[in-house]
């Protein structure tokens, strides 16, 4: 289904007229009509209100289907964990690099003190 068909079906399922929906989301009746005829699309703020009003996900309103499948959620979790590990590795690398630099500096300065 398309956005136009979905928004109209959601409105009709709630037994709302275009005017009633317009008043709820603070737009004109003509604006709702334009959405349902594919001539215009709501702003993100209005999409959030529609999502809440119709008790459907943001993705369902925009794309006409739930886009976040279980597999995609697992991928998202994996990416989050990978990013967390990347931050840890970066900190560890910086710490080890700093320690190595201090060690090299100490090794370099030590012979100079012995000569003096």
N, C-alpha and C positions, 0 to 999 in steps of 0.2 A: 504494500500500500504506500501511497505517497503522503507527504506531510498534510496536504490539503484534505485528503480523505480521512486521515487519522484524526485531525483536529475536529473535523465535523462529526465523526463518529463518537469521539470522546464527549463532545458537547451534547449530542443527542442522547447518549447513554445516561448522562446526568440530568436529562430532561430540562436543559437550559435553552433559552432562545439566544439568538445572536446578541440581542440587547442586554439580556441578563449576564451573559458571559462578559460582554464589553464593560459593564458596570463593575463586575467583580475584579477585572484586571486593569481597570482605569484606562480604557481606550474607547473609541467610538464604535458604534455598530458597523459602520462602513469598514473600519479596520478589520474587524472579525470577518466580515464578508470577503475582504481582499485576501485574507489568509486562506479562507476556504476555497477561493477561486484561483489560488496560486499566483496572485498578482503581487503579493508582498509577504514578508515573514516577520514574526515578532522579534523584538529585541531580546537579548539574553535575560534581562531582568523579568520580562514578561514570560519568557519560556520557563523560568524558575517558578513563577507563580502558577503557570499552567500545570507544571509537573506536580506541584503541591496540591493544587485543586483537584486534579484528576487522579491523584495518587498513583502516578506512573513515573518511571525513571526519566531523567533528562534525555538519555539515549533513545528511549522508546518514542518520545515526542519528536526528536530531531530525525532519527534514522528509521523509525517505524518498527524497530526491533530492539531487543536487549542485545547490546553489542559485547558486553563483558561476560563471556562464557567462563565456565569453571577453568578451562585450560588457559584462557587469557589471564584470569585472576592468578593462577599459579605462575605464569610467566611474569606478571607484575610483581608478585612476591619475590621471585628469583632475582629480578632486576634490583629490587629494593635491597635484598641481602647482598648482592654483588656490589652495589654502591657503598653499602656500609663497610664491607670488607676492603674496598678500594681506599676508603678514608683511613681505615686502620693501617693498611700497608703504607700509605703515604706518610702517616705519622711515624711509623716504625722506621721507614727509610730516612726521614729527616733526622730522627733521633740517632740512628746509627751513623749517618753521614756527619752529624755534628760531633759525635764521639770520636769518629775516625779523624776528623779535622783537628780536634783537640789533641789526640794522640800524636798525629804527625807534627803538629806545632811543638808539642813537648819534645819529641824526638829531634826536631830541628834545632830547638833552642838549647837542649842539653849539651851537645858538643861545643856550642859557642861558649857556654859558661865554663866548661872544663878548660878551654884554651885560655880564657881570660884569667 
